[in-house]
Amino acid sequence: MSEKADWIAILSALSSIAVAVIGFSGLLTAFRSASAPLTRLDMVYIRILLIFGLGALTFALLPLPFAAVAPERLWPTLTILLALFLLFWPVRSPIWNRARGIRPRRPRLFYGILAAQALLGLLLLLLGIRGDSDGGAYAAGVAWCLLVAMVTFVAQVFSMLPVDED
């Protein structure tokens, strides 16, 4: 499938979704800050939305100018870059949160996502180093960034919903 798939077109579609997620995160921030001051945890979620929304957008668009230059090295090289991005955050996020005294609302979900992301990052790194990466592996990494941004967005929206205490 990967030889016949138009990965550039798929990444273009993913970039459109990333733009929408980034736009909605801006609206969410505006609505959230209008009703009450933002908490430190709100800021963490907004930061995650922006990091992974902009990460998805950047990595989805990154292959476009290089697709015709060196297609045989394009996917392995970009897959290594994406893998490094994905591997950075499972290490950095807990350190950053601990330093600020922030605990995740759903620790199992938070650490589960970090573990899955680390595994995906390691797999992509291995594929990139071996030269076995194609646009499909790379697109999966970009899709992961979008998934993390969307899960964070949904968590933020649910936290804003009123709770009926009957």
DSSP file with accessible surface (Angstrom, degrees, kcal/mol):
  #  RESIDUE AA STRUCTURE BP1 BP2  ACC     N-H-->O    O-->H-N    N-H-->O    O-->H-N    TCO  KAPPA ALPHA  PHI   PSI    X-CA   Y-CA   Z-CA
    1    1 A M    >>        0   0  182      0, 0.0     4,-1.7     0, 0.0     3,-0.8   0.000 360.0 360.0 360.0 -37.6    0.0    0.0    0.0
    2    2 A S  T 34  +     0   0   43      1,-0.3     5,-0.2     2,-0.2   133,-0.2   0.811 360.0  54.3 -65.0 -30.2    2.7    2.5    0.9
    3    3 A E  T 34 S+     0   0  187      1,-0.2    -1,-0.3     3,-0.1     0, 0.0   0.823 116.2  38.1 -72.2 -27.9    4.2    2.6   -2.6
    4    4 A K  T <4 S+     0   0  196     -3,-0.8    -2,-0.2     2,-0.1    -1,-0.2   0.638  95.8  98.6 -95.9 -17.0    0.8    3.4   -4.2
    5    5 A A  S  < S-     0   0   24     -4,-1.7     2,-1.2     1,-0.1     3,-0.2  -0.456  73.3-132.0 -73.1 144.1   -0.4    5.8   -1.4
    6    6 A D     >  +     0   0  103      1,-0.2     4,-2.1    -2,-0.1     3,-0.2  -0.753  29.4 177.6 -94.8  86.7    0.0    9.5   -2.0
    7    7 A W  H  > S+     0   0   35     -2,-1.2     4,-2.9     1,-0.2     5,-0.2   0.819  75.8  58.8 -65.3 -30.1    1.5   10.3    1.4
    8    8 A I  H  > S+     0   0   42      2,-0.2     4,-2.2     1,-0.2    -1,-0.2   0.928 107.7  46.6 -64.7 -41.6    2.0   14.0    0.5
    9    9 A A  H  > S+     0   0   48      2,-0.2     4,-2.1     1,-0.2    -2,-0.2   0.911 112.6  49.9 -65.8 -40.5   -1.8   14.3   -0.1
   10   10 A I  H  X S+     0   0   65     -4,-2.1     4,-2.4     1,-0.2    -2,-0.2   0.932 111.5  48.4 -63.7 -43.2   -2.5   12.4    3.2
   11   11 A L  H  X S+     0   0    0     -4,-2.9     4,-2.3     1,-0.2    -2,-0.2   0.868 107.9  55.5 -66.0 -33.5   -0.1   14.7    5.1
   12   12 A S  H  X S+     0   0   45     -4,-2.2     4,-1.6     2,-0.2    -1,-0.2   0.913 108.4  48.1 -63.5 -41.2   -1.8   17.8    3.5
   13   13 A A  H  X S+     0   0   53     -4,-2.1     4,-1.9     1,-0.2    -2,-0.2   0.921 110.7  51.1 -64.7 -41.9   -5.1   16.5    4.8
   14   14 A L  H  X S+     0   0   26     -4,-2.4     4,-2.4     1,-0.2    -2,-0.2   0.871 106.1  55.6 -63.7 -34.1   -3.6   16.0    8.2
   15   15 A S  H  X S+     0   0   13     -4,-2.3     4,-2.2     2,-0.2    -1,-0.2   0.886 104.9  52.9 -66.5 -34.7   -2.2   19.6    8.1
   16   16 A S  H  X S+     0   0   79     -4,-1.6     4,-1.8     2,-0.2    -1,-0.2   0.910 109.7  48.0 -64.9 -40.9   -5.7   20.9    7.5
   17   17 A I  H  X S+     0   0   76     -4,-1.9     4,-2.5     2,-0.2    -2,-0.2   0.911 109.3  54.0 -65.3 -40.1   -7.0   19.0   10.6
   18   18 A A  H  X S+     0   0    0     -4,-2.4     4,-2.6     1,-0.2    -2,-0.2   0.904 105.8  52.6 -61.5 -40.1   -4.0   20.4   12.6
   19   19 A V  H  X S+     0   0   84     -4,-2.2     4,-2.6     1,-0.2    -1,-0.2   0.921 109.7  49.3 -61.6 -42.1   -5.0   23.9   11.6
   20   20 A A  H  X S+     0   0   47     -4,-1.8     4,-2.9     2,-0.2    -2,-0.2   0.923 110.7  49.6 -63.5 -42.9   -8.5   23.3   12.8
   21   21 A V  H  X S+     0   0   12     -4,-2.5     4,-2.2     2,-0.2    -2,-0.2   0.922 111.5  48.9 -62.7 -42.6   -7.3   21.9   16.2
   22   22 A I  H  X S+     0   0   36     -4,-2.6     4,-1.8     2,-0.2    -2,-0.2   0.927 112.2  48.9 -63.2 -42.8   -5.0   24.9   16.7
   23   23 A G  H  X S+     0   0   41     -4,-2.6     4,-2.1     1,-0.2    -2,-0.2   0.931 111.5  48.3 -63.0 -43.8   -7.9   27.3   15.9
   24   24 A F  H  X S+     0   0  116     -4,-2.9     4,-2.9     1,-0.2    -1,-0.2   0.857 107.0  56.5 -66.5 -32.7  -10.2   25.5   18.3
   25   25 A S  H  X S+     0   0    1     -4,-2.2     4,-2.4    -5,-0.2    -1,-0.2   0.888 106.3  51.1 -66.9 -33.7   -7.6   25.6   21.0
   26   26 A G  H  X S+     0   0   41     -4,-1.8     4,-2.2     2,-0.2    -2,-0.2   0.924 111.8  46.2 -65.3 -44.1   -7.4   29.3   20.6
   27   27 A L  H  X S+     0   0   90     -4,-2.1     4,-2.8     2,-0.2     5,-0.3   0.918 111.5  52.3 -62.9 -43.1  -11.2   29.6   21.0
   28   28 A L  H  X S+     0   0   10     -4,-2.9     4,-2.9     1,-0.2     5,-0.2   0.924 109.2  49.5 -59.4 -43.8  -11.1   27.2   23.9
   29   29 A T  H  X S+     0   0   37     -4,-2.4     4,-2.6     1,-0.2     5,-0.2   0.921 111.4  49.5 -61.9 -43.0   -8.5   29.4   25.6
   30   30 A A  H  X S+     0   0   54     -4,-2.2     4,-1.4     1,-0.2    -2,-0.2   0.940 115.0  42.9 -63.3 -46.5  -10.6   32.5   25.0
   31   31 A F  H  X S+     0   0  135     -4,-2.8     4,-1.3     1,-0.2    -2,-0.2   0.911 115.0  50.3 -65.8 -41.7  -13.7   31.0   26.4
   32   32 A R  H  X S+     0   0   39     -4,-2.9     4,-1.4    -5,-0.3     3,-0.3   0.925 112.9  44.7 -64.1 -45.0  -12.0   29.4   29.3
   33   33 A S  H  < S+     0   0   60     -4,-2.6    -1,-0.2    -5,-0.2    -2,-0.2   0.740 107.8  59.7 -75.2 -20.2  -10.2   32.6   30.4
   34   34 A A  H  < S+     0   0   85     -4,-1.4    -1,-0.2    -5,-0.2    -2,-0.2   0.828 109.8  41.5 -74.5 -30.3  -13.3   34.7   29.9
   35   35 A S  H  < S-     0   0   93     -4,-1.3    -2,-0.2    -3,-0.3    -1,-0.2   0.773 132.1 -12.5 -89.9 -27.3  -15.3   32.7   32.5
   36   36 A A  S  < S-     0   0   50     -4,-1.4    -1,-0.3    -5,-0.2     3,-0.1  -0.971  83.5 -77.9-164.7 157.5  -12.5   32.3   35.1
   37   37 A P        -     0   0  117      0, 0.0     2,-0.2     0, 0.0    -3,-0.1  -0.326  56.8-103.5 -61.6 145.4   -8.8   32.8   35.5
   38   38 A L        -     0   0   55     -5,-0.1     2,-0.1     1,-0.1    -5,-0.0  -0.522  34.4-140.7 -71.7 133.9   -6.7   30.0   33.9
   39   39 A T     >  -     0   0   70     -2,-0.2     4,-2.1     1,-0.1     5,-0.1  -0.410  27.3-104.0 -84.4 171.0   -5.3   27.6   36.4
   40   40 A R  H  > S+     0   0  151      1,-0.2     4,-1.9     2,-0.2     5,-0.1   0.889 124.9  52.3 -62.8 -36.5   -1.8   26.1   36.1
   41   41 A L  H  > S+     0   0   33      2,-0.2     4,-2.4     1,-0.2    -1,-0.2   0.900 105.9  53.6 -67.7 -37.5   -3.4   22.8   34.9
   42   42 A D  H  > S+     0   0    2      1,-0.2     4,-2.5     2,-0.2    -1,-0.2   0.920 108.1  51.1 -59.1 -42.4   -5.3   24.8   32.2
   43   43 A M  H  X S+     0   0   80     -4,-2.1     4,-2.6     2,-0.2    -1,-0.2   0.878 107.2  53.3 -64.4 -35.9   -2.1   26.2   31.1
   44   44 A V  H  X S+     0   0    8     -4,-1.9     4,-2.6     2,-0.2    -1,-0.2   0.943 111.0  45.9 -62.4 -47.2   -0.5   22.7   30.8
   45   45 A Y  H  X S+     0   0   27     -4,-2.4     4,-2.6     2,-0.2    -2,-0.2   0.901 112.6  49.8 -65.5 -38.5   -3.4   21.5   28.7
   46   46 A I  H  X S+     0   0   14     -4,-2.5     4,-2.5     2,-0.2    -1,-0.2   0.928 110.7  50.6 -64.4 -41.6   -3.2   24.6   26.5
   47   47 A R  H  X S+     0   0   97     -4,-2.6     4,-3.1     2,-0.2     5,-0.2   0.926 110.3  49.2 -61.6 -44.0    0.5   24.1   26.1
   48   48 A I  H  X S+     0   0   24     -4,-2.6     4,-2.6     1,-0.2     5,-0.4   0.929 110.3  51.7 -61.7 -43.9    0.0   20.4   25.1
   49   49 A L  H  X S+     0   0    0     -4,-2.6     4,-2.3     1,-0.2     5,-0.3   0.927 114.9  41.9 -57.0 -46.9   -2.7   21.5   22.6
   50   50 A L  H  X S+     0   0   69     -4,-2.5     4,-2.7     2,-0.2     5,-0.4   0.920 114.3  50.2 -70.7 -42.5   -0.3   24.0   21.0
   51   51 A I  H  X S+     0   0   39     -4,-3.1     4,-2.0    -5,-0.2    -2,-0.2   0.954 120.7  34.1 -61.0 -48.4    2.8   21.8   21.1
   52   52 A F  H  X S+     0   0    9     -4,-2.6     4,-2.4    -5,-0.2    -1,-0.2   0.835 118.7  51.2 -82.8 -29.2    1.1   18.8   19.5
   53   53 A G  H  X S+     0   0    0     -4,-2.3     4,-2.2    -5,-0.4    -3,-0.2   0.954 117.7  39.0 -67.1 -48.2   -1.2   20.8   17.2
   54   54 A L  H  X S+     0   0   81     -4,-2.7     4,-3.1    -5,-0.3     5,-0.2   0.859 114.6  55.6 -69.6 -33.7    1.7   22.9   15.9
   55   55 A G  H  X S+     0   0    5     -4,-2.0     4,-2.8    -5,-0.4     5,-0.3   0.936 109.0  46.7 -61.5 -46.1    3.9   19.8   15.8
   56   56 A A  H  X S+     0   0    0     -4,-2.4     4,-2.2     2,-0.2    -2,-0.2   0.929 114.4  47.8 -61.5 -43.7    1.4   18.0   13.7
   57   57 A L  H  X S+     0   0   35     -4,-2.2     4,-2.0     2,-0.2    -2,-0.2   0.947 114.3  45.8 -62.7 -48.0    1.1   21.0   11.3
   58   58 A T  H  X S+     0   0   77     -4,-3.1     4,-2.0     1,-0.2    -2,-0.2   0.944 116.3  43.7 -61.8 -48.6    4.9   21.4   11.1
   59   59 A F  H  < S+     0   0   22     -4,-2.8    -1,-0.2     1,-0.2    -2,-0.2   0.811 111.7  54.5 -71.2 -27.6    5.6   17.8   10.5
   60   60 A A  H  < S+     0   0    0     -4,-2.2    -1,-0.2    -5,-0.3    -2,-0.2   0.872 117.3  36.4 -70.6 -34.4    2.7   17.4    8.0
   61   61 A L  H >< S+     0   0   71     -4,-2.0     3,-1.4    -5,-0.2    -2,-0.2   0.709  96.4  84.6 -89.7 -21.2    4.0   20.3    5.9
   62   62 A L  T 3< S+     0   0   49     -4,-2.0     4,-0.5     1,-0.3    -1,-0.2   0.845  87.0  52.5 -54.6 -39.5    7.8   19.6    6.3
   63   63 A P  T >> S+     0   0    0      0, 0.0     4,-1.3     0, 0.0     3,-0.7   0.764  89.2  83.1 -70.0 -21.1    8.0   17.0    3.5
   64   64 A L  G X4 S+     0   0   69     -3,-1.4     3,-0.6     1,-0.3     4,-0.3   0.907  93.7  39.4 -54.9 -51.0    6.4   19.3    0.9
   65   65 A P  G 34 S+     0   0   89      0, 0.0    -1,-0.3     0, 0.0     3,-0.2   0.736 122.2  44.1 -73.1 -15.8    9.5   21.3   -0.1
   66   66 A F  G X> S+     0   0  103     -3,-0.7     4,-1.3    -4,-0.5     3,-0.6   0.485  82.0  96.9-104.9  -3.7   11.8   18.3    0.0
   67   67 A A  T << S+     0   0   32     -4,-1.3    -1,-0.1    -3,-0.6     7,-0.1   0.847  93.2  36.6 -59.1 -36.0    9.6   15.7   -1.8
   68   68 A A  T 34 S+     0   0   96     -4,-0.3    -1,-0.2    -3,-0.2    -2,-0.1   0.650 107.7  67.4 -92.3 -13.7   11.3   16.2   -5.2
   69   69 A V  T <4 S-     0   0  111     -3,-0.6    -2,-0.2     1,-0.2    -1,-0.1   0.976 124.9 -10.2 -73.7 -57.8   14.8   16.8   -3.9
   70   70 A A    >X  +     0   0   14     -4,-1.3     3,-1.4     1,-0.1     4,-1.3  -0.550  66.4 172.4-143.6  74.0   15.8   13.4   -2.5
   71   71 A P  H 3> S+     0   0   70      0, 0.0     4,-0.7     0, 0.0    -1,-0.1   0.812  77.4  59.1 -60.0 -29.2   12.8   11.1   -2.3
   72   72 A E  H 34 S+     0   0  135      1,-0.2    -2,-0.0     2,-0.1     0, 0.0   0.774 116.6  33.1 -71.8 -25.0   14.8    8.0   -1.3
   73   73 A R  H <> S+     0   0  160     -3,-1.4     4,-2.0     2,-0.1     5,-0.3   0.509  98.8  87.8-103.1  -8.3   16.1    9.8    1.8
   74   74 A L  H  X S+     0   0   13     -4,-1.3     4,-2.5     1,-0.2     5,-0.3   0.959  90.8  38.9 -58.0 -59.5   13.0   11.9    2.5
   75   75 A W  H  X S+     0   0   39     -4,-0.7     4,-2.5     1,-0.2     5,-0.2   0.924 116.6  48.3 -67.1 -44.3   11.0    9.5    4.7
   76   76 A P  H  > S+     0   0   19      0, 0.0     4,-1.9     0, 0.0    -1,-0.2   0.942 115.6  45.4 -61.0 -42.2   13.8    8.0    6.8
   77   77 A T  H  X S+     0   0   78     -4,-2.0     4,-1.9     1,-0.2    -2,-0.2   0.946 117.1  42.7 -65.7 -48.8   15.3   11.5    7.6
   78   78 A L  H  X S+     0   0   10     -4,-2.5     4,-2.6    -5,-0.3    -1,-0.2   0.849 110.6  57.4 -68.9 -31.0   12.0   13.1    8.4
   79   79 A T  H  X S+     0   0    0     -4,-2.5     4,-2.7    -5,-0.3    -1,-0.2   0.900 105.5  50.8 -65.7 -38.2   10.9   10.0   10.4
   80   80 A I  H  X S+     0   0   49     -4,-1.9     4,-2.4    -5,-0.2    -2,-0.2   0.938 110.9  48.7 -63.4 -44.4   14.0   10.3   12.6
   81   81 A L  H  X S+     0   0   83     -4,-1.9     4,-2.0     1,-0.2    -2,-0.2   0.929 113.4  46.5 -60.5 -45.3   13.2   14.0   13.2
   82   82 A L  H  X S+     0   0    0     -4,-2.6     4,-2.7     1,-0.2    -1,-0.2   0.904 110.2  53.9 -64.4 -40.6    9.6   13.2   14.1
   83   83 A A  H  X S+     0   0    0     -4,-2.7     4,-2.6     1,-0.2    -2,-0.2   0.917 107.5  50.6 -60.7 -41.9   10.8   10.3   16.3
   84   84 A L  H  X S+     0   0   93     -4,-2.4     4,-1.6     2,-0.2    -1,-0.2   0.900 110.2  50.1 -63.9 -39.8   13.1   12.7   18.3
   85   85 A F  H  X S+     0   0   41     -4,-2.0     4,-1.2     1,-0.2    -2,-0.2   0.941 113.2  45.9 -60.8 -47.3   10.2   15.1   18.7
   86   86 A L  H  < S+     0   0    0     -4,-2.7    -2,-0.2     1,-0.2    -1,-0.2   0.858 113.4  49.3 -66.7 -35.0    7.9   12.3   20.0
   87   87 A L  H  X S+     0   0   38     -4,-2.6     4,-0.7    -5,-0.2    -1,-0.2   0.768 102.5  63.3 -76.6 -24.2   10.7   10.9   22.3
   88   88 A F  H >X S+     0   0  104     -4,-1.6     4,-2.7    -5,-0.2     3,-0.7   0.927  98.5  53.2 -65.7 -43.8   11.4   14.3   23.8
   89   89 A W  H 3X S+     0   0   47     -4,-1.2     4,-2.6     1,-0.2    -1,-0.2   0.845  98.9  58.1 -71.8 -35.9    8.0   14.9   25.4
   90   90 A P  H 34 S+     0   0   22      0, 0.0    -1,-0.2     0, 0.0    -2,-0.1   0.810 117.4  38.1 -62.9 -23.5    7.6   11.7   27.5
   91   91 A V  H <X S+     0   0   96     -3,-0.7     4,-1.1    -4,-0.7    -2,-0.2   0.888 121.4  42.3 -86.2 -47.7   10.9   12.7   29.2
   92   92 A R  H  X S+     0   0   90     -4,-2.7     4,-2.9     1,-0.2     5,-0.2   0.886 105.0  61.4 -71.6 -40.6   10.3   16.4   29.4
   93   93 A S  H  X S+     0   0   21     -4,-2.6     4,-2.8     1,-0.2     5,-0.2   0.927 105.2  44.4 -59.4 -50.9    6.6   16.6   30.4
   94   94 A P  H  > S+     0   0   16      0, 0.0     4,-2.6     0, 0.0    -1,-0.2   0.910 115.8  49.1 -62.0 -37.4    6.9   14.7   33.8
   95   95 A I  H  X S+     0   0   81     -4,-1.1     4,-2.3     2,-0.2    -2,-0.2   0.941 113.4  46.4 -64.2 -46.6   10.0   16.7   34.7
   96   96 A W  H  X S+     0   0   37     -4,-2.9     4,-1.1     1,-0.2    -1,-0.2   0.928 115.2  46.3 -62.3 -45.8    8.3   20.0   33.8
   97   97 A N  H  <>S+     0   0   10     -4,-2.8     5,-2.8    -5,-0.2     3,-0.4   0.917 112.1  50.4 -65.0 -43.8    5.1   19.1   35.7
   98   98 A R  H ><5S+     0   0  166     -4,-2.6     3,-1.2    -5,-0.2    -1,-0.2   0.903 106.6  55.1 -61.4 -41.3    6.9   17.9   38.8
   99   99 A A  H 3<5S+     0   0   80     -4,-2.3    -1,-0.2     1,-0.3    -2,-0.2   0.793 114.3  41.0 -63.6 -26.5    9.0   21.1   38.9
  100  100 A R  T 3<5S-     0   0  102     -4,-1.1    -1,-0.3    -3,-0.4    -2,-0.2   0.326 113.2-115.5-102.9   3.2    5.8   23.2   39.0
  101  101 A G  T < 5 +     0   0   54     -3,-1.2     2,-0.5    -4,-0.4    -3,-0.2   0.808  63.4 150.2  68.6  31.3    3.9   20.9   41.3
  102  102 A I      < -     0   0   16     -5,-2.8    -1,-0.2    -6,-0.2    -2,-0.1  -0.832  27.7-166.2-102.2 130.7    1.3   20.0   38.7
  103  103 A R        -     0   0  212     -2,-0.5   -62,-0.0    -5,-0.0    -5,-0.0  -0.938  27.6-110.1-113.6 138.9   -0.4   16.6   38.8
  104  104 A P        -     0   0   21      0, 0.0     4,-0.1     0, 0.0   -63,-0.0  -0.310  17.3-131.5 -65.0 147.6   -2.4   15.2   35.8
  105  105 A R  S    S+     0   0   81      1,-0.3   -64,-0.0     2,-0.1    -2,-0.0   0.860 106.1  27.8 -64.2 -39.4   -6.1   15.0   36.3
  106  106 A R  S  > S-     0   0  168      1,-0.1     4,-2.9     2,-0.0    -1,-0.3  -0.777  73.5-177.8-124.1  85.0   -6.1   11.4   35.0
  107  107 A P  H  > S+     0   0   70      0, 0.0     4,-3.0     0, 0.0     5,-0.4   0.874  81.6  52.5 -56.4 -39.8   -2.6   10.0   35.8
  108  108 A R  H  > S+     0   0  232      1,-0.2     4,-2.1     2,-0.2     5,-0.2   0.919 113.7  43.4 -63.7 -42.7   -3.3    6.6   34.1
  109  109 A L  H  > S+     0   0   90     -3,-0.2     4,-2.7     2,-0.2     5,-0.2   0.943 115.4  49.5 -65.2 -46.6   -4.3    8.3   30.9
  110  110 A F  H  X S+     0   0   30     -4,-2.9     4,-2.2     1,-0.2    -2,-0.2   0.956 117.5  38.3 -58.0 -53.8   -1.5   10.8   31.1
  111  111 A Y  H  X S+     0   0  108     -4,-3.0     4,-2.5     1,-0.2    -1,-0.2   0.832 113.9  56.5 -73.1 -27.7    1.2    8.2   31.7
  112  112 A G  H  X S+     0   0   38     -4,-2.1     4,-2.6    -5,-0.4    -1,-0.2   0.920 109.1  46.5 -64.9 -43.3   -0.4    5.7   29.3
  113  113 A I  H  X S+     0   0   39     -4,-2.7     4,-2.7     2,-0.2    -2,-0.2   0.921 112.3  50.5 -64.7 -42.8   -0.2    8.3   26.5
  114  114 A L  H  X S+     0   0   18     -4,-2.2     4,-2.4    -5,-0.2    -2,-0.2   0.917 112.1  47.4 -62.5 -40.9    3.4    9.1   27.4
  115  115 A A  H  X S+     0   0   55     -4,-2.5     4,-2.4     2,-0.2    -2,-0.2   0.931 113.2  47.3 -66.0 -45.4    4.3    5.4   27.3
  116  116 A A  H  X S+     0   0   41     -4,-2.6     4,-2.6     1,-0.2    -2,-0.2   0.908 112.7  50.4 -62.0 -39.6    2.6    4.8   24.0
  117  117 A Q  H  X S+     0   0    2     -4,-2.7     4,-2.9     2,-0.2    -1,-0.2   0.903 109.0  50.9 -65.7 -40.8    4.2    7.9   22.5
  118  118 A A  H  X S+     0   0   27     -4,-2.4     4,-2.6     2,-0.2    -2,-0.2   0.921 111.3  48.5 -62.7 -42.1    7.6    6.7   23.7
  119  119 A L  H  X S+     0   0  121     -4,-2.4     4,-2.5     2,-0.2    -2,-0.2   0.922 112.9  47.2 -63.8 -43.4    7.1    3.3   22.1
  120  120 A L  H  X S+     0   0   34     -4,-2.6     4,-2.9     2,-0.2     5,-0.2   0.923 111.8  51.4 -62.7 -43.3    5.9    4.9   18.8
  121  121 A G  H  X S+     0   0    0     -4,-2.9     4,-2.5     1,-0.2    -2,-0.2   0.915 110.7  47.9 -60.0 -42.6    8.9    7.3   18.9
  122  122 A L  H  X S+     0   0   98     -4,-2.6     4,-2.5     2,-0.2    -1,-0.2   0.912 112.3  49.3 -64.7 -42.2   11.3    4.3   19.4
  123  123 A L  H  X S+     0   0   92     -4,-2.5     4,-2.7     2,-0.2    -2,-0.2   0.939 112.9  46.7 -62.0 -46.4    9.7    2.4   16.6
  124  124 A L  H  X S+     0   0    2     -4,-2.9     4,-2.7     2,-0.2     5,-0.2   0.898 111.4  52.1 -63.9 -38.8    9.9    5.4   14.2
  125  125 A L  H  X S+     0   0   39     -4,-2.5     4,-2.8    -5,-0.2     5,-0.2   0.940 110.9  47.4 -62.2 -45.0   13.5    6.0   15.2
  126  126 A L  H  X S+     0   0   89     -4,-2.5     4,-2.5     1,-0.2     6,-0.3   0.935 113.2  48.0 -61.4 -46.8   14.4    2.4   14.5
  127  127 A L  H  X>S+     0   0   40     -4,-2.7     5,-1.7     1,-0.2     6,-1.1   0.905 113.8  47.8 -61.3 -41.9   12.6    2.5   11.1
  128  128 A G  H ><5S+     0   0    4     -4,-2.7     3,-0.5    -5,-0.2    -2,-0.2   0.930 112.4  47.4 -66.0 -43.7   14.3    5.8   10.2
  129  129 A I  H 3<5S+     0   0  116     -4,-2.8    -2,-0.2     1,-0.2    -1,-0.2   0.913 113.8  47.6 -65.4 -41.0   17.8    4.6   11.2
  130  130 A R  H 3<5S-     0   0  155     -4,-2.5    -1,-0.2    -5,-0.2    -2,-0.2   0.632 110.5-123.3 -73.6 -13.5   17.4    1.4    9.3
  131  131 A G  T <<5S+     0   0   43     -4,-0.8    -3,-0.2    -3,-0.5    -4,-0.1   0.630  80.2 118.4  80.1  12.5   16.0    3.3    6.3
  132  132 A D      < +     0   0   84     -5,-1.7    -4,-0.2    -6,-0.3     2,-0.2   0.401  40.7 114.9 -90.1   0.6   12.8    1.2    6.3
  133  133 A S        +     0   0   10     -6,-1.1     2,-0.2    -5,-0.1   -58,-0.1  -0.477  38.9 176.2 -76.6 141.7   10.6    4.2    6.9
  134  134 A D     >  -     0   0   48    -59,-0.2     4,-1.8    -2,-0.2     3,-0.3  -0.701  51.3 -82.1-126.6-173.3    8.1    5.2    4.3
  135  135 A G  H  > S+     0   0    0     -2,-0.2     4,-3.0     1,-0.2     5,-0.2   0.796 123.8  62.6 -63.7 -25.1    5.4    7.9    4.2
  136  136 A G  H  > S+     0   0   18      2,-0.2     4,-2.0     1,-0.2    -1,-0.2   0.922 104.4  44.5 -68.0 -44.9    3.0    5.6    6.1
  137  137 A A  H  > S+     0   0   16     -3,-0.3     4,-1.7     2,-0.2    -1,-0.2   0.926 116.2  48.2 -63.9 -42.6    5.2    5.4    9.2
  138  138 A Y  H  X S+     0   0    0     -4,-1.8     4,-2.1     1,-0.2    -2,-0.2   0.937 110.5  50.4 -63.7 -46.1    5.8    9.1    9.1
  139  139 A A  H  X S+     0   0    8     -4,-3.0     4,-2.9     1,-0.2    -1,-0.2   0.863 106.4  56.6 -62.1 -34.2    2.0    9.8    8.6
  140  140 A A  H  X S+     0   0   50     -4,-2.0     4,-2.0     2,-0.2    -1,-0.2   0.905 106.6  49.6 -63.7 -39.1    1.3    7.6   11.6
  141  141 A G  H  X S+     0   0    0     -4,-1.7     4,-1.7     2,-0.2    -2,-0.2   0.905 111.9  47.4 -65.2 -41.1    3.6    9.8   13.7
  142  142 A V  H  X S+     0   0    0     -4,-2.1     4,-1.9     1,-0.2    -2,-0.2   0.926 110.6  52.2 -65.2 -41.8    1.9   13.0   12.5
  143  143 A A  H  X S+     0   0   42     -4,-2.9     4,-2.6     1,-0.2    -2,-0.2   0.870 105.0  56.6 -62.6 -35.6   -1.5   11.4   13.2
  144  144 A W  H  X S+     0   0   45     -4,-2.0     4,-2.7     2,-0.2    -1,-0.2   0.922 104.1  52.6 -60.7 -44.5   -0.3   10.6   16.7
  145  145 A C  H  X S+     0   0    0     -4,-1.7     4,-2.2     1,-0.2    -1,-0.2   0.919 110.9  47.6 -57.3 -43.4    0.4   14.3   17.3
  146  146 A L  H  X S+     0   0    4     -4,-1.9     4,-2.8     2,-0.2    -1,-0.2   0.901 109.5  53.2 -64.1 -41.1   -3.1   15.1   16.2
  147  147 A L  H  X S+     0   0   86     -4,-2.6     4,-2.8     2,-0.2     5,-0.2   0.930 109.3  48.3 -60.4 -45.8   -4.6   12.4   18.4
  148  148 A V  H  X S+     0   0   10     -4,-2.7     4,-2.3     1,-0.2    -1,-0.2   0.931 112.9  48.5 -61.6 -43.6   -2.8   13.8   21.5
  149  149 A A  H  X S+     0   0    0     -4,-2.2     4,-2.4    -5,-0.2    -2,-0.2   0.921 113.5  46.8 -63.5 -41.3   -4.0   17.3   20.7
  150  150 A M  H  X S+     0   0   80     -4,-2.8     4,-2.8     2,-0.2    -2,-0.2   0.899 110.7  50.9 -71.5 -38.0   -7.5   16.1   20.2
  151  151 A V  H  X S+     0   0   48     -4,-2.8     4,-2.5     2,-0.2    -1,-0.2   0.928 112.7  47.7 -62.5 -41.9   -7.6   14.1   23.4
  152  152 A T  H  X S+     0   0   11     -4,-2.3     4,-2.4    -5,-0.2    -2,-0.2   0.919 111.0  51.2 -64.3 -41.8   -6.3   17.1   25.3
  153  153 A F  H  X S+     0   0   53     -4,-2.4     4,-2.6     2,-0.2    -2,-0.2   0.942 110.8  47.7 -60.8 -46.9   -8.9   19.3   23.6
  154  154 A V  H  X S+     0   0   67     -4,-2.8     4,-2.8     1,-0.2     5,-0.2   0.916 110.5  52.2 -62.4 -41.6  -11.7   17.0   24.6
  155  155 A A  H  X S+     0   0   33     -4,-2.5     4,-1.9     1,-0.2    -1,-0.2   0.912 110.7  48.5 -61.4 -40.6  -10.4   16.8   28.1
  156  156 A Q  H  X S+     0   0    0     -4,-2.4     4,-1.0     2,-0.2    -2,-0.2   0.917 111.4  48.9 -65.2 -43.3  -10.4   20.6   28.3
  157  157 A V  H >X S+     0   0   49     -4,-2.6     3,-0.9     1,-0.2     4,-0.9   0.944 111.1  49.9 -62.9 -45.4  -13.9   20.8   26.9
  158  158 A F  H >< S+     0   0  137     -4,-2.8     3,-0.6     1,-0.3    -1,-0.2   0.860 105.9  56.6 -62.9 -34.4  -15.3   18.3   29.4
  159  159 A S  H 3< S+     0   0   42     -4,-1.9    -1,-0.3     1,-0.2    -2,-0.2   0.748 105.7  52.5 -69.6 -19.6  -13.6   20.1   32.3
  160  160 A M  H << S+     0   0   64     -4,-1.0    -1,-0.2    -3,-0.9    -2,-0.2   0.660  86.2 103.0 -86.6 -17.9  -15.6   23.2   31.3
  161  161 A L  S << S-     0   0   91     -4,-0.9     2,-0.1    -3,-0.6    -3,-0.0  -0.408  81.1-108.4 -68.9 139.9  -19.0   21.5   31.2
  162  162 A P        -     0   0  127      0, 0.0     2,-0.5     0, 0.0    -1,-0.1  -0.394  27.2-135.3 -68.5 144.6  -21.2   22.2   34.2
  163  163 A V        -     0   0  116     -2,-0.1     2,-0.8    -3,-0.1     0, 0.0  -0.899   8.7-142.5-103.1 125.0  -21.6   19.4   36.7
  164  164 A D        -     0   0  130     -2,-0.5     2,-1.1     1,-0.1     0, 0.0  -0.782  12.9-161.7 -88.3 113.1  -25.1   18.7   37.9
  165  165 A E              0   0  169     -2,-0.8    -1,-0.1     0, 0.0    -2,-0.0  -0.589 360.0 360.0-100.4  75.2  -24.9   17.8   41.5
  166  166 A D              0   0  177     -2,-1.1    -2,-0.0     0, 0.0     0, 0.0  -0.721 360.0 360.0 -99.2 360.0  -28.2   16.1   42.3
